[in-house]
């Protein structure tokens, strides 16, 4: 009977756990959601061009204030640079969830919502906040904090509850701050900035690679973040770099830059994988950002480095110095990093009691499982672990135990 009860419990709990495991870690893709609405094609295209789409997709609670093609002409006809357009559209990405129902039920009739533009640090004061006010007659007005509520809620376009909401507003939010001219990024001397702040060896290496140097310069205008190794770290790495083929040298240099602008504040609020300039289809060339308080680290399967200095942090460009050279798994093996010193061998008397080392496959399997688990959103991860613990407890409590003088097996429910 105990066996039957245990099997029944497993058959009940296991499907639930499998359902939790199959939940997608990337819950939304804003460009894919908008692709089914042709009237927003211009807005959708600019989200991709400015790299805002990637930033939106990495967040789990967000609202996009979309404008249709007719209203977008007021933006596209003004000849703004791509960096200025990015600032303006960043004001249309709220860092909170506002579905059609919530936006009509705002407490006290008005709310201020932070935006991606505010998160960049380029918005002085509260100019990067959007005021949402429930007006008379069922209208909802929107505008930058302190500005006119001249844009209005039209309809809900797409909603993934409490994850992403895309709502249509009547026109682009007017903001002199967001529309202010940005410094001409194409004229920025990237290698000059690096050389003057402790990354001279990396800058010189970049200058000698025409392909990578051109890619860097062309990527600045749309937003870029560079992680350059300090001079001491780069000098020690040069022998390995010189052994790479020409295509691999270019891929390595491209790997140390991300095609999106990230201020330090944004890095500290983002955990997870990022594409780089080297990312191309099957060649992932990803790096993972992890932060712990004020410390920001970057890692791959090969090694982990820490950001130790900020060379420049002015949208659309950020350059940070790292204590070591970050190595992509696509170009290097784990042996490229110095292995820790082996533990001292056990004495003869302790040899029999020493635990056997874990097999390589087992360690790799555990590492893969841990990485996959960490990619699951924290709320779902907690539910999954709780479910596993509850199932384990149920099985333990249902084990038959010996009771009485006859020592017959009985099922005990505690």
Buried (B, 14 or more C-beta within 10 A) or exposed (E): EBEEBBEEBBEEBEEBBEEBEEEEEEBBEBBEBBEEBEBBBBBBBBBBBBBBBBBBBBBBEBBBBBBBBEBBEEBBEEEBBBBBBBBBBBBBBBBBBBBBEBBEEBEEEEBEBBBBBBBBBBBEEBBBBBBBBBEEEEEBBBBBBEBEBEBBBBEBBBBBEEBBBBBBBBBBBBBEBBBEEBEEBEEBEBBEBBBEBBBBBBBBBBBEBEBBBEBBBEBBBBBBBBBBBBBEBBEEBEEBBEEBEEEBBBBBBBBBBBBBBBBBEBBBBBBEBBBBBBBEEEEBBBBBBBBEEEEBBBBBBBBBBBBBBEBBBBBBBBBBBBBBBBBBBBBBEEEBBEEEEEEEEEEEEEEEEEEEEEEEEEEEEEEEEEEEEBEBBEEBBEBBEEBEEEBEEBEEEBEBEEEEEEEEEEBEEE
